[in-house]
């Protein structure tokens, strides 16, 4: 979650973890080598995206975003957006003048009306997921704006290769029942990660969403008129 940005890294199957937070790592890197751009992606864990997919996969109709208007969307629009803006502001402060870029999330299931069928999502639930993805993308964009950093939306990066498609670029969801849930399930695989990187590069090269860092001696104008 965004809160973990300020905490020591947790150990997992691939690394032992250490006493340094991601923010401390950024400060160390900036102090030892010039950095032009800092890319970041977070927010999904704050709204419990994994639990949402789990509930939908297990066919729990009452909890597959059945309370989205009263639970998930308010959490996105207020709690997550403010938390992301706080982390971005901290990253910007310690970035040594580098351009900070928040990268959004790709859509992970086929859009409503597409012929692909997940089996565990009906038409109404697919529409709810699409609405959730829209709200998440919008809130992240506003968080980046509030922190004065760039935002790159990559919602369409996996289009045609989402979960349940014939040539999916995501790790399939196999089971939440008796087998341990791999943290890779429901995330882009190697080809999917390449697609995300390509989408970010394309957006950055075109200048979309890029907010240049102001000069160090820049003073905000106090009286501006647009004519």
C-alpha positions in Angstrom: 0.0 0.0 0.0 1.0 3.6 -0.2 1.7 3.5 3.6 4.4 0.9 3.0 6.4 3.5 0.9 7.6 4.9 4.2 8.3 1.6 5.9 11.2 -0.9 5.7 10.9 -3.4 2.9 9.2 -6.7 3.7 10.9 -10.0 3.0 9.3 -12.3 0.4 10.2 -15.4 -1.5 12.8 -13.7 -3.6 14.6 -11.4 -1.2 15.4 -11.0 2.4 14.1 -7.5 2.9 16.0 -4.8 4.7 15.7 -1.8 7.0 15.2 0.8 4.3 12.0 2.2 2.9 11.4 2.9 -0.7 11.7 6.6 0.1 15.1 6.0 1.8 16.2 4.1 -1.3 15.2 7.1 -3.5 17.1 9.5 -1.4 20.2 7.2 -1.5 20.0 6.9 -5.3 19.6 10.6 -5.8 22.5 11.4 -3.6 24.8 9.0 -5.5 23.8 9.4 -9.1 21.8 11.9 -11.2 18.3 10.8 -11.9 16.2 12.3 -14.7 12.9 10.5 -14.1 11.2 8.7 -11.3 8.3 6.3 -12.3 5.9 5.1 -9.7 2.7 2.9 -9.6 0.6 2.4 -6.5 -2.9 2.7 -5.2 -4.5 -0.6 -6.2 -3.5 -2.3 -2.9 -5.1 0.6 -1.0 -8.6 -0.3 -2.3 -8.0 -4.0 -1.9 -8.0 -4.8 -5.6 -6.9 -8.4 -4.9 -9.8 -9.0 -2.6 -12.2 -7.6 -5.1 -11.0 -10.0 -7.8 -11.1 -12.8 -5.3 -14.7 -12.1 -4.4 -15.7 -11.9 -8.0 -13.8 -15.1 -8.9 -15.5 -17.1 -6.1 -18.8 -16.0 -7.6 -19.9 -14.2 -4.4 -22.6 -12.1 -6.1 -23.3 -10.0 -3.1 -19.7 -8.8 -2.7 -18.5 -8.7 -6.4 -18.6 -4.9 -6.3 -22.2 -5.0 -5.2 -21.5 -2.1 -2.8 -19.2 -0.2 -5.1 -21.2 3.1 -4.8 -20.9 3.1 -1.0 -17.6 1.3 -0.4 -15.0 1.1 -3.2 -15.7 4.4 -5.0 -15.7 6.6 -1.9 -12.5 4.9 -0.8 -10.9 5.6 -4.2 -12.0 9.2 -4.5 -11.0 10.2 -1.0 -8.7 7.9 1.0 -6.6 6.4 -1.9 -6.4 9.7 -3.8 -5.1 11.6 -0.8 -2.7 8.8 0.2 -1.2 8.7 -3.3 -0.9 12.5 -3.5 1.0 12.4 -0.1 3.5 9.7 -1.4 4.0 11.6 -4.7 4.7 14.8 -2.8 7.3 13.0 -0.7 8.9 11.4 -3.7 9.0 14.7 -5.6 10.7 16.4 -2.6 13.4 13.8 -2.5 13.8 13.3 -6.2 16.6 15.9 -6.6 14.6 17.8 -9.3 13.9 14.7 -11.4 10.6 14.5 -13.3 8.2 12.3 -11.2 5.7 10.3 -13.2 2.8 8.4 -11.8 1.8 5.5 -14.1 -1.7 4.2 -13.9 -3.1 0.7 -14.2 -4.2 -1.3 -17.2 -7.7 -2.6 -17.7 -7.4 -6.3 -16.6 -10.7 -7.8 -17.9 -12.3 -7.5 -21.3 -14.7 -4.5 -21.6 -18.5 -5.0 -21.5 -19.7 -6.1 -24.9 -16.5 -7.8 -25.9 -17.1 -11.5 -26.9 -14.5 -12.9 -24.4 -16.1 -14.6 -21.5 -14.4 -15.0 -18.1 -17.1 -17.3 -16.9 -16.8 -15.9 -13.4 -18.0 -12.4 -14.4 -21.5 -11.7 -15.8 -22.3 -8.6 -17.9 -23.3 -6.5 -14.9 -20.1 -7.4 -13.1 -17.9 -6.6 -16.1 -19.6 -3.2 -16.2 -18.8 -2.7 -12.6 -15.2 -3.6 -13.0 -15.0 -1.1 -16.0 -16.5 1.6 -13.8 -14.0 0.8 -11.0 -11.1 1.0 -13.5 -12.4 4.4 -14.7 -12.7 5.7 -11.2 -9.2 4.5 -10.3 -7.7 6.1 -13.3 -9.4 9.4 -12.7 -8.4 9.5 -9.0 -4.8 8.7 -9.8 -4.7 11.5 -12.4 -6.1 14.0 -9.8 -3.6 12.8 -7.2 -0.8 13.4 -9.6 -2.2 16.9 -10.4 -2.5 17.7 -6.7 1.2 16.7 -6.1 2.4 18.6 -9.2 3.7 15.6 -11.0 3.0 13.9 -14.3 0.4 11.2 -14.9 0.4 8.6 -17.7 -2.7 6.5 -18.2 -2.2 3.1 -19.6 -5.7 1.7 -19.4 -5.6 0.3 -23.0 -2.1 -1.2 -22.8 -3.4 -4.8 -22.6 -6.4 -4.3 -24.9 -7.2 -7.7 -26.5 -4.8 -9.5 -24.1 -6.6 -9.1 -20.8 -7.6 -11.9 -18.5 -9.8 -14.5 -20.2 -8.6 -13.6 -23.7 -7.2 -16.2 -26.1 -3.8 -14.6 -26.1 -3.7 -13.2 -22.6 -0.7 -11.3 -21.4 -1.7 -11.8 -17.8 -1.0 -14.6 -15.3 -4.3 -16.5 -15.1 -6.3 -16.8 -11.9 -6.2 -20.5 -11.2 -7.8 -21.0 -7.8 -8.5 -19.3 -4.5 -9.8 -22.4 -2.9 -7.4 -25.1 -1.8 -4.1 -24.1 -3.4 -2.0 -21.2 -2.2 -2.7 -18.0 -4.2 0.4 -16.9 -6.1 0.9 -13.2 -5.9 1.5 -13.2 -9.7 -2.1 -14.2 -10.4 -4.1 -11.4 -12.0 -0.9 -9.4 -12.9 0.7 -8.9 -16.3 3.2 -11.6 -17.3 6.5 -10.8 -18.9 4.9 -9.9 -22.3 2.3 -7.9 -20.5 5.0 -6.0 -18.6 6.7 -5.2 -21.9 3.4 -3.9 -23.2 3.0 -1.6 -20.2 6.6 -0.3 -20.7 5.9 0.3 -24.4 2.7 2.2 -23.5 4.5 4.4 -21.0 7.4 5.1 -23.5 4.9 6.0 -26.2 3.0 8.4 -24.0 6.2 10.0 -22.7 7.7 10.4 -26.2 4.5 12.1 -27.4 4.6 14.4 -24.3 1.2 13.3 -23.1 0.7 13.9 -19.4 4.2 15.2 -18.9 4.7 18.1 -16.4 8.1 19.6 -16.7 9.8 20.3 -13.4 10.0 24.1 -12.8 13.4 25.8 -12.3 14.8 25.7 -8.8 14.5 29.5 -8.4 10.9 29.6 -9.8 8.5 31.6 -7.8 4.7 30.9 -8.2 2.8 33.8 -9.7 0.4 35.5 -7.4 -1.8 37.2 -9.9 -2.5 35.4 -13.2 -5.1 36.3 -15.9 -6.0 34.1 -18.8 -7.4 36.0 -21.8 
